[in-house]
Amino acid sequence: MQGRTVLGKYVVDRQIGRGSMGEVFLAHPVAGGPDIVVKTMAGKVAGQQKFREMFAREIAMMARFRHPHAVELIEGGVDPVAGPCIVMEYVPGPDLAKALELYRTFDAERVGRLIVPLCQALHAAHSAGIIHRDLKPANVKLLNAGTPDESVKVMDLGLAAIADKPHIPLEKLRGSQDEFAVGSPAYMSPEQIRGDGVDARADLYSLGVLMFELISGRLPFDEEDLGILLRAHLSQRAPTFASVGVEGVPPRVEAVILQCLEKYPNERPTSAFELARQFKIGLGQLDALDPEDFNPVLVGEGSSATHAIAPVGSNTQRIVQTMEAWMPEAIAVVKLRGFLEDMGANILTSEPGLIRVTLGEPPPQAKRGLFSWLSKAATPAPTLAPVAIDLYLTKKPAPANKLEVTTVFRALSGPLPDDPAWHQRTKKLHNDLRGYLMAQR
């Protein structure tokens, strides 16, 4: 890659990193300007659709988000030779993994100085609906190391997901069980290991591992065997600092770190801001935090993951209705799949927060999908003109396990059919879906 031009704009200087998903290169703009970073997708996965979809989401996520303590995306695209790649700002200096090799341990006061800007970036990301999911020392840059201005920047939001826009991969909707884990095992939250849905508190667990490692110089679960390591995350209590030979950690600092390492999200701090606040209280520095510093700084517009939904109601082009499902996202996914199977739907696309399907003539005998026994069987409708359905999915922050589903019914082309039976069919489809999801109006 050295000397090669990428996206017609950037000349690669040298490789600076490599991971399971791809390679990272230092480069400079052809037209001049500061150095930048180009991240490319590994050749072995570049041809796989699910990884291309993940890479596309990486660009969408980062394009929406700006924060002074997060690495900025410049642009993304597909190079004819290098394949899918993104261009990011270059941040010189070591990451926290390299800093740990150099310093071995950080005292609680120094960790406190780093945790505040790190939590500011995470809180802003979480407020924008973005979860990192792969927080670890190698993904945090240390700026002005060893000086009074020491700070951090969060890197690699590429494996993030839109927290309020559930994404159901086509493989799940179409029946394939091929899945892959997101995250690094040593820092992965129990819910990620269990395969449960995750929210912002998964990042707080990973941050708890990171803080424990910075202070002690070792991981809370320091196992070489992957199976033993994962079981420890799932069921083993994190050790105290004293039990691993570390003395002098303020009790309230230790308490908040161990709280981050609880096995279930509702046992952890409620937010990154609350984590930073509790840490500073533990250091006796309560007045050092300003809540305004934790607000999102800028959330860009135009993300492909943000979809405009028509107002509820009807016009000559579409019929729009909403419902609220009170169930965990993982169960709602299975129920949606059952509904689509039973209806004989042709699934066109699935992206964060949106599923598009079409239905032709209803099958003579509906196939019973997973979990469909929990709801009333759907009766096949008579032969009718095909219908297109857009399903918009949005998770609500409170109360927990609340999923808003907006259904948009359309003709495959042109205005809505002037056929009462067709309109009755859309009403029945909406009622059937509400029954599958046990949803309220």
TORLO-762182 format. One record per residue (C-alpha): residue in three letters; chain; x, y, z. Coordinates in steps of 0.1 Angstrom, whole numbers. Each point is the difference from the previous one (the first is absolute). Example, Ala and Ser with C-alpha at 12.3 -4.5 7.8 and 13.67 -1.06 7.14 Angstrom:
BEGIN
SITE   aa  ch     xx     yy     zz
SITE  ala   A    123    -45     78
SITE  ser   A     14     34     -7
***
This chain:
BEGIN
SITE   aa  ch     xx     yy     zz
SITE  met   A      0      0      0
SITE  gln   A     29     24      6
SITE  gly   A      0     27    -27
SITE  arg   A    -35    -10    -12
SITE  thr   A    -27     27     -5
SITE  val   A    -33     -8     18
SITE  leu   A    -34     14    -10
SITE  gly   A     20     22    -25
SITE  lys   A      9     24     28
SITE  tyr   A     24    -16     25
SITE  val   A     35    -14     -3
SITE  val   A      8    -29     23
SITE  asp   A     33      5     19
SITE  arg   A      2    -31     23
SITE  gln   A    -20    -25     19
SITE  ile   A     -6      9     37
SITE  gly   A    -24    -27     11
SITE  arg   A    -17    -33     -8
SITE  gly   A    -31    -17     14
SITE  ser   A    -25    -28     -7
SITE  met   A    -21     24    -20
SITE  gly   A     27     17    -21
SITE  glu   A     31     21     -2
SITE  val   A      8     36     11
SITE  phe   A     24     22    -20
SITE  leu   A     15     35      5
SITE  ala   A     -6     21    -31
SITE  his   A      0     36    -12
SITE  pro   A    -23     19    -24
SITE  val   A     12      3    -36
SITE  ala   A    -10     37      1
SITE  gly   A     20      5     32
SITE  gly   A    -10      4     36
SITE  pro   A      4    -18     33
SITE  asp   A      6    -38      1
SITE  ile   A    -31    -22      2
SITE  val   A     -8    -37      8
SITE  val   A    -15    -23    -26
SITE  lys   A    -17    -32     13
SITE  thr   A     -6    -28    -25
SITE  met   A    -21    -32      3
SITE  ala   A     19    -33      1
SITE  gly   A      0    -18    -33
SITE  lys   A    -13    -32     15
SITE  val   A    -32     17     11
SITE  ala   A     -4     28    -25
SITE  gly   A    -21    -22    -23
SITE  gln   A    -24    -11     27
SITE  gln   A    -32     19      0
SITE  lys   A     -5      2     38
SITE  phe   A     34     14      5
SITE  arg   A     -5     26    -28
SITE  glu   A    -33      9     18
SITE  met   A     19      4     33
SITE  phe   A     26     22    -18
SITE  ala   A    -27     21    -15
SITE  arg   A    -15      5     34
SITE  glu   A     34     11     13
SITE  ile   A      1     29    -24
SITE  ala   A    -36      9      8
SITE  met   A      5     -1     38
SITE  met   A     32     21     -1
SITE  ala   A    -14     25    -25
SITE  arg   A    -27      9     25
SITE  phe   A     23      7     29
SITE  arg   A     24     27      9
SITE  his   A     17      5     34
SITE  pro   A     34     15     11
SITE  his   A      8    -33     18
SITE  ala   A     -8    -23    -29
SITE  val   A     19     -6    -32
SITE  glu   A    -18     17    -30
SITE  leu   A    -10    -17    -32
SITE  ile   A     10     20    -31
SITE  glu   A    -17    -22    -26
SITE  gly   A     -7    -36    -12
SITE  gly   A     -3    -18    -32
SITE  val   A     10    -30    -22
SITE  asp   A     33      2    -17
SITE  pro   A      3    -21    -32
SITE  val   A     32    -18     13
SITE  ala   A      0      4     38
SITE  gly   A    -38     -6      3
SITE  pro   A    -22     15     27
SITE  cys   A     20     25     21
SITE  ile   A     -5     29     23
SITE  val   A     21     31      5
SITE  met   A      5     14     35
SITE  glu   A     20     27     17
SITE  tyr   A     35    -11     11
SITE  val   A      6      3     37
SITE  pro   A     37     -3      9
SITE  gly   A     12    -15     32
SITE  pro   A     -5    -34     17
SITE  asp   A    -32    -18      8
SITE  leu   A     -7    -11     35
SITE  ala   A     12    -35     -8
SITE  lys   A     35     14     -8
SITE  ala   A     -2     23     30
SITE  leu   A     -6    -30     23
SITE  glu   A     31    -16    -14
SITE  leu   A     19     31      8
SITE  tyr   A    -14     10     34
SITE  arg   A    -13    -34     11
SITE  thr   A    -25     16     24
SITE  phe   A    -19     33      4
SITE  asp   A     -9     14     34
SITE  ala   A    -37      8      8
SITE  glu   A      5     37     -4
SITE  arg   A     15     -4    -35
SITE  val   A    -28    -24    -10
SITE  gly   A    -25     26     12
SITE  arg   A     15     26    -23
SITE  leu   A     -4    -24    -30
SITE  ile   A    -34    -14      9
SITE  val   A    -17     34     -1
SITE  pro   A      7      8    -37
SITE  leu   A     -6    -37     -9
SITE  cys   A    -33      0     17
SITE  gln   A     -9     34    -16
SITE  ala   A      5    -16    -35
SITE  leu   A    -19    -32     10
SITE  his   A    -29     19     16
SITE  ala   A     -3     22    -31
SITE  ala   A      1    -31    -23
SITE  his   A    -25    -18     21
SITE  ser   A    -23     31     -1
SITE  ala   A      3     -1    -38
SITE  gly   A    -11    -36      0
SITE  ile   A     35    -14     -6
SITE  ile   A     16    -29     20
SITE  his   A     37     -7     -4
SITE  arg   A     -1    -38      7
SITE  asp   A     38     -5     -2
SITE  leu   A     14     23     26
SITE  lys   A     35    -10     10
SITE  pro   A     34     16      6
SITE  ala   A     11     -3    -37
SITE  asn   A    -31     20     -9
SITE  val   A      8     30     22
SITE  lys   A     28     25    -11
SITE  leu   A     20     16     28
SITE  leu   A      6     37     -8
SITE  asn   A     29     21     16
SITE  ala   A     11    -31     20
SITE  gly   A     16      8     33
SITE  thr   A     -9     37      0
SITE  pro   A    -25     21     19
SITE  asp   A    -21      1    -32
SITE  glu   A     -2    -37     -4
SITE  ser   A    -33    -11    -16
SITE  val   A    -15    -27    -22
SITE  lys   A    -18     -5    -33
SITE  val   A    -23    -30     -7
SITE  met   A      9    -19    -32
SITE  asp   A    -17    -26    -21
SITE  leu   A    -37      6      3
SITE  gly   A     -2    -23    -30
SITE  leu   A    -16    -29     18
SITE  ala   A    -25     22     16
SITE  ala   A    -38     -4     -4
SITE  ile   A    -28     25      1
SITE  ala   A    -16     -6     34
SITE  asp   A    -34     13     -9
SITE  lys   A     -2    -15    -35
SITE  pro   A     -1    -38      4
SITE  his   A     17    -18    -29
SITE  ile   A    -11    -35    -10
SITE  pro   A     24    -15    -25
SITE  leu   A    -15    -16    -31
SITE  glu   A     15    -33     11
SITE  lys   A    -21      0     31
SITE  leu   A    -32     10    -18
SITE  arg   A      6    -26    -28
SITE  gly   A      8    -28     24
SITE  ser   A     38     -2      0
SITE  gln   A     15     -4     35
SITE  asp   A     35     11    -10
SITE  glu   A     10     27     24
SITE  phe   A     32     16     13
SITE  ala   A      9     17     32
SITE  val   A      9     36      2
SITE  gly   A     27     10     26
SITE  ser   A     32    -12     15
SITE  pro   A     -4    -29     24
SITE  ala   A     21     14     29
SITE  tyr   A    -22     32      1
SITE  met   A    -34    -14    -12
SITE  ser   A    -31      4     21
SITE  pro   A    -19    -31     12
SITE  glu   A    -30     10    -21
SITE  gln   A     21      0    -31
SITE  ile   A     13    -34      8
SITE  arg   A    -35    -13      8
SITE  gly   A    -12     14    -34
SITE  asp   A    -25     23     17
SITE  gly   A     -9     35    -13
SITE  val   A     24     26     13
SITE  asp   A     -3     37     10
SITE  ala   A     23     27     11
SITE  arg   A      8    -19     33
SITE  ala   A     19    -26    -20
SITE  asp   A     26     27     -6
SITE  leu   A      1      7     37
SITE  tyr   A      9    -36      7
SITE  ser   A     28      2    -25
SITE  leu   A     11     33     16
SITE  gly   A      0    -18     34
SITE  val   A     24    -26    -14
SITE  leu   A     22     28    -14
SITE  met   A      1     20     32
SITE  phe   A      8    -32     20
SITE  glu   A     29     -7    -24
SITE  leu   A     13     36      1
SITE  ile   A      2      0     38
SITE  ser   A     11    -36      6
SITE  gly   A     21     -7    -31
SITE  arg   A    -20    -32     -6
SITE  leu   A    -35    -10    -12
SITE  pro   A    -27     -9     25
SITE  phe   A     -4    -33    -17
SITE  asp   A     35     -9    -11
SITE  glu   A     -6    -34    -17
SITE  glu   A     18    -13    -31
SITE  asp   A    -26    -26     -8
SITE  leu   A    -28     17    -19
SITE  gly   A    -27    -22     14
SITE  ile   A     10      6     36
SITE  leu   A      3     37     -7
SITE  leu   A    -35      2    -14
SITE  arg   A    -14    -20     29
SITE  ala   A     17     24     24
SITE  his   A    -16     30    -16
SITE  leu   A    -34    -18      3
SITE  ser   A      1    -12     35
SITE  gln   A     32      8     20
SITE  arg   A      1     30     22
SITE  ala   A     27     25     -8
SITE  pro   A     29      0     26
SITE  thr   A      7     28     24
SITE  phe   A     31     20     -5
SITE  ala   A     14    -12     33
SITE  ser   A     -4    -37    -12
SITE  val   A     23      7    -30
SITE  gly   A     26     18     21
SITE  val   A    -10     36     -7
SITE  glu   A     -3     23     31
SITE  gly   A    -10     36      5
SITE  val   A    -30      2    -24
SITE  pro   A    -26     23     15
SITE  pro   A    -30    -22     11
SITE  arg   A    -26     19    -19
SITE  val   A     21     -1    -32
SITE  glu   A      3    -38      4
SITE  ala   A    -37     -2      6
SITE  val   A    -10     17    -32
SITE  ile   A     25    -20    -21
SITE  leu   A    -14    -33     15
SITE  gln   A    -35     13     -6
SITE  cys   A      9      4    -37
SITE  leu   A     10    -37      0
SITE  glu   A    -34    -13     12
SITE  lys   A    -14    -27    -21
SITE  tyr   A    -33     16     -9
SITE  pro   A     -5     35    -15
SITE  asn   A    -25     12     26
SITE  glu   A     26     -5     27
SITE  arg   A     25     24    -16
SITE  pro   A      1     38      0
SITE  thr   A    -29     14    -19
SITE  ser   A     22     21    -24
SITE  ala   A     35     10     -9
SITE  phe   A     -6     33     17
SITE  glu   A    -11    -18     32
SITE  leu   A     31    -21     -2
SITE  ala   A     23     30     -3
SITE  arg   A    -18     18     28
SITE  gln   A      3    -30     24
SITE  phe   A     37     -3     -9
SITE  lys   A      7     36      8
SITE  ile   A    -20     -3     32
SITE  gly   A     23    -29      9
SITE  leu   A     30     23     -5
SITE  gly   A    -16     28     20
SITE  gln   A     -5     22    -30
SITE  leu   A    -37      3     -4
SITE  asp   A      1     37    -11
SITE  ala   A     23     -8    -29
SITE  leu   A    -28    -12    -23
SITE  asp   A    -22     22    -21
SITE  pro   A    -31    -19    -14
SITE  glu   A      0     22    -31
SITE  asp   A     33    -15    -10
SITE  phe   A    -18    -33     -5
SITE  asn   A    -26     12    -25
SITE  pro   A      4    -11    -37
SITE  val   A     22     26    -17
SITE  leu   A    -11     -6    -36
SITE  val   A    -21    -28    -16
SITE  gly   A      2      3    -38
SITE  glu   A    -29     -3    -23
SITE  gly   A     -5    -23    -29
SITE  ser   A      9    -34     15
SITE  ser   A    -13    -29    -21
SITE  ala   A    -11    -15     33
SITE  thr   A    -25     28      7
SITE  his   A    -33     -4    -18
SITE  ala   A    -28     25     -4
SITE  ile   A    -34    -16      8
SITE  ala   A    -32     14    -14
SITE  pro   A    -25     14     25
SITE  val   A    -25    -25     13
SITE  gly   A    -31     -2    -22
SITE  ser   A     -9     -5    -36
SITE  asn   A      4     18    -33
SITE  thr   A     -1    -11    -36
SITE  gln   A     35    -14      1
SITE  arg   A      2    -19     33
SITE  ile   A    -17    -11     32
SITE  val   A     20      5     32
SITE  gln   A     -7    -15     34
SITE  thr   A     20     -5     32
SITE  met   A      1    -24     29
SITE  glu   A     21     -6     31
SITE  ala   A     14    -34      9
SITE  trp   A      9     -7     36
SITE  met   A     26    -27     -3
SITE  pro   A     38     -5     -2
SITE  glu   A     14      8    -34
SITE  ala   A     13    -35     -4
SITE  ile   A    -35    -14      3
SITE  ala   A    -15     27    -22
SITE  val   A     25    -10    -27
SITE  val   A    -12    -37      1
SITE  lys   A    -36     11      0
SITE  leu   A      5     22    -30
SITE  arg   A     17    -28    -18
SITE  gly   A    -30    -23      8
SITE  phe   A    -24     26    -14
SITE  leu   A     19      4    -32
SITE  glu   A      4    -37     -5
SITE  asp   A    -37     -6      6
SITE  met   A    -10     28    -24
SITE  gly   A     23    -14    -27
SITE  ala   A     17     34     -2
SITE  asn   A     28      8    -25
SITE  ile   A     26     18     21
SITE  leu   A     17     26    -22
SITE  thr   A     24     17     25
SITE  ser   A      7      4     37
SITE  glu   A     21     28     14
SITE  pro   A      1     17     34
SITE  gly   A    -35     10      9
SITE  leu   A    -17    -11    -33
SITE  ile   A    -12    -32    -16
SITE  arg   A    -15      1    -35
SITE  val   A    -22    -29    -12
SITE  thr   A    -26     -7    -27
SITE  leu   A    -29    -25      1
SITE  gly   A    -15    -15    -31
SITE  glu   A    -29    -24      1
SITE  pro   A     -4    -15     35
SITE  pro   A     11    -37      2
SITE  pro   A    -28    -25      1
SITE  gln   A     11    -13     33
SITE  ala   A     22     23     22
SITE  lys   A     32    -15     14
SITE  arg   A      3      3     37
SITE  gly   A     31     20     10
SITE  leu   A     20      1     32
SITE  phe   A    -20     12     30
SITE  ser   A    -31      4    -21
SITE  trp   A    -18    -24     24
SITE  leu   A     -1     29     24
SITE  ser   A    -24     19    -21
SITE  lys   A    -32     -6    -20
SITE  ala   A      6    -18    -33
SITE  ala   A     -1     23    -30
SITE  thr   A    -28    -10    -24
SITE  pro   A     10      2    -37
SITE  ala   A    -17     29    -18
SITE  pro   A    -16     -5    -34
SITE  thr   A     20      7    -32
SITE  leu   A      8     37     -1
SITE  ala   A     24     24    -16
SITE  pro   A     35     -1     16
SITE  val   A      8     23     28
SITE  ala   A     33     15     11
SITE  ile   A      8      5     37
SITE  asp   A     27     21     16
SITE  leu   A      5     -9     37
SITE  tyr   A     17     28     20
SITE  leu   A     14    -12     34
SITE  thr   A     10     24     28
SITE  lys   A     10     -9     36
SITE  lys   A    -13     24     26
SITE  pro   A     23     10     29
SITE  ala   A    -26     -6     27
SITE  pro   A    -16    -22     11
SITE  ala   A     23    -29     -8
SITE  asn   A     -8    -25    -27
SITE  lys   A    -23     24    -19
SITE  leu   A      2     -2    -38
SITE  glu   A    -20     23    -23
SITE  val   A     -9    -15    -33
SITE  thr   A    -14     22    -28
SITE  thr   A    -15    -18    -30
SITE  val   A     -2     18    -33
SITE  phe   A    -22    -18    -26
SITE  arg   A      4      9    -37
SITE  ala   A     -8    -13    -34
SITE  leu   A     30    -14    -19
SITE  ser   A     -2     31    -22
SITE  gly   A    -23     29     -4
SITE  pro   A    -29     11     22
SITE  leu   A    -19    -23     24
SITE  pro   A    -24    -24    -17
SITE  asp   A    -36     12     -1
SITE  asp   A    -12    -33     15
SITE  pro   A    -17     -3     34
SITE  ala   A     12    -36      3
SITE  trp   A     37     11     -4
SITE  his   A     -4     26     27
SITE  gln   A    -17    -26     22
SITE  arg   A     30    -23     -6
SITE  thr   A     24     26     12
SITE  lys   A    -20      5     32
SITE  lys   A      0    -37      6
SITE  leu   A     37     -2     -6
SITE  his   A      6     27     26
SITE  asn   A    -23    -17     25
SITE  asp   A     18    -34     -6
SITE  leu   A     34     17      6
SITE  arg   A    -13     16     31
SITE  gly   A    -11    -35     12
SITE  tyr   A     34    -15     -7
SITE  leu   A     17     27     20
SITE  met   A    -27      1     27
SITE  ala   A      1     38     -7
SITE  gln   A    -22     29     11
SITE  arg   A    -16     24    -24
***
